[in-house]
Amino acid sequence: MQVAAGRPMAIEIDERRDFEVAFTAVSRSAFLLARQLGRNTDAASDAVQEAALRAWRYRASRTGEFRPWFLAIVYRVCRGPAPEWMPLPRAWDLAAPEPIESSLDPDLVAALGLLPPRQRAALWLRYCDDLATSDVARILHCSETATKQLLLRARDALRERLMTKQETEI
């Protein structure tokens, strides 16, 4: 067995393969989370790639399961400003994020889009990505009690927006 930088190469190859398998399993969820946080398709892909680089760099600090740990990194990347790769003249408006195509009810998706990003992320992670409340708390970097309160407020706000829309249609 060859040794590179004091580490056996077989361990490094296994580590890369394990990371790749875990990343592949969570990459779609990470992309959808980035989209829910207001990133357009290209910016969401960039955010997931940036998160993958950070995850690889700090893989030794991971505790617990890969999925919530990686989604927390994606959440932190998306909470920061989106990088602007090409400067636009001040008179031009930035393009609006592309609508998210989903099999969910379009009224529900529209109402979700009106929620604050933190509430939208909490609802998306808990109910669309089917994560446990403890995992959502870890991703949003708050206590489990605070997450439950956030989910309660988000559900109430979503319900209110859907009821208002229904009343205006009648």
C-alpha positions in Angstrom: 0.0 0.0 0.0 1.3 3.4 -0.9 1.5 6.2 1.6 0.8 9.9 0.7 1.5 12.7 3.1 1.6 10.2 6.0 -1.8 8.6 5.2 -2.4 5.4 3.4 -3.9 6.1 0.0 -6.6 3.4 0.4 -8.1 5.3 3.3 -8.1 8.5 1.3 -9.8 6.8 -1.7 -12.5 5.3 0.6 -13.0 8.7 2.2 -13.6 10.3 -1.2 -15.9 7.6 -2.3 -18.0 7.8 0.9 -18.2 11.6 0.6 -19.3 11.3 -3.1 -22.0 8.7 -2.2 -23.3 10.9 0.6 -23.2 14.0 -1.5 -25.0 12.4 -4.4 -27.8 11.2 -2.0 -28.3 14.8 -0.6 -27.6 17.0 -3.6 -31.1 17.2 -4.9 -32.5 18.2 -1.5 -29.7 20.7 -1.2 -30.6 22.2 -4.6 -34.3 22.4 -3.7 -33.4 24.1 -0.4 -31.3 26.7 -2.1 -34.2 27.3 -4.6 -36.6 27.7 -1.6 -34.3 30.3 -0.1 -34.7 32.5 -3.2 -31.8 31.4 -5.4 -32.4 31.0 -9.2 -31.4 27.8 -10.9 -27.8 28.8 -11.6 -27.2 30.4 -8.2 -28.7 27.4 -6.4 -26.3 25.1 -8.3 -23.4 27.4 -7.4 -24.5 27.4 -3.7 -24.6 23.6 -3.6 -21.1 23.4 -5.2 -19.8 26.0 -2.7 -21.3 24.0 0.1 -19.7 20.8 -1.3 -16.3 22.5 -1.3 -16.8 23.7 2.3 -18.0 20.3 3.4 -15.0 18.5 1.9 -12.6 21.0 3.5 -14.2 20.6 6.9 -15.2 17.0 6.7 -13.1 16.1 9.8 -15.3 18.4 12.0 -18.6 16.6 11.0 -20.5 15.1 13.9 -23.7 13.1 13.3 -25.3 12.2 10.0 -24.1 13.7 6.7 -27.5 14.9 5.4 -28.4 17.5 8.1 -24.8 18.6 8.4 -24.5 19.3 4.7 -27.9 20.9 4.5 -26.8 23.2 7.3 -23.9 24.3 5.2 -26.1 24.9 2.2 -28.4 27.0 4.4 -25.5 29.1 5.6 -24.2 29.6 2.1 -27.7 30.7 0.9 -28.2 33.1 3.8 -25.3 35.2 2.6 -25.3 37.4 -0.4 -25.4 35.7 -3.8 -22.2 36.3 -5.7 -22.5 38.5 -8.7 -20.3 37.1 -11.4 -20.9 39.8 -14.0 -21.3 43.4 -13.1 -24.4 44.9 -14.6 -25.0 48.6 -15.3 -26.9 50.3 -12.5 -29.9 51.0 -14.7 -30.5 47.3 -15.3 -32.7 45.4 -12.9 -31.5 42.0 -11.7 -33.5 39.1 -13.0 -36.1 37.7 -10.6 -35.6 34.2 -9.4 -37.2 31.7 -11.8 -40.4 30.1 -10.5 -39.9 26.7 -8.8 -41.5 23.9 -10.8 -43.2 21.5 -8.4 -45.9 18.9 -8.2 -47.2 20.8 -5.2 -50.3 22.9 -5.4 -49.3 26.2 -7.2 -51.3 28.2 -4.6 -49.3 26.5 -1.8 -46.0 27.2 -3.6 -47.0 30.8 -4.1 -47.9 31.2 -0.4 -44.7 29.6 0.6 -42.8 32.1 -1.5 -44.4 34.9 0.5 -43.1 33.6 3.9 -39.8 34.9 5.4 -36.8 32.8 4.3 -36.3 31.2 7.7 -39.9 30.1 8.0 -39.9 28.9 4.4 -36.7 26.8 5.0 -38.1 25.3 8.2 -41.3 24.2 6.5 -39.5 22.9 3.4 -37.0 20.9 5.5 -39.6 19.5 7.8 -42.5 18.6 5.5 -41.1 18.5 2.0 -37.7 17.0 2.8 -39.2 14.9 5.7 -36.4 15.7 8.2 -36.9 15.3 11.9 -37.4 18.5 14.0 -34.0 17.9 15.7 -32.4 17.9 12.2 -34.2 21.0 11.2 -33.0 22.6 14.4 -29.4 21.6 13.7 -29.6 23.0 10.1 -31.2 26.3 11.2 -28.7 26.5 14.1 -31.3 26.9 16.9 -32.8 24.8 19.7 -35.4 22.2 19.0 -37.9 24.3 21.0 -37.2 27.3 18.9 -37.6 25.2 15.8 -41.0 24.0 16.9 -42.1 27.6 17.6 -40.7 28.6 14.2 -42.7 25.8 12.5 -45.8 26.8 14.4 -45.5 30.4 13.3 -44.7 29.4 9.7 -47.8 27.1 9.5 -50.0 29.8 11.0 -48.7 32.3 8.5 -49.1 29.9 5.6 -52.6 29.1 6.7 -53.5 32.8 6.9 -52.1 33.5 3.4 -54.0 30.5 1.9 -57.3 31.5 3.7 -56.9 35.1 2.4 -56.4 33.9 -1.1 -59.4 31.6 -0.9 -61.6 34.4 0.5 -60.5 36.8 -2.3 -61.5 34.2 -4.9 -65.0 33.8 -3.5 
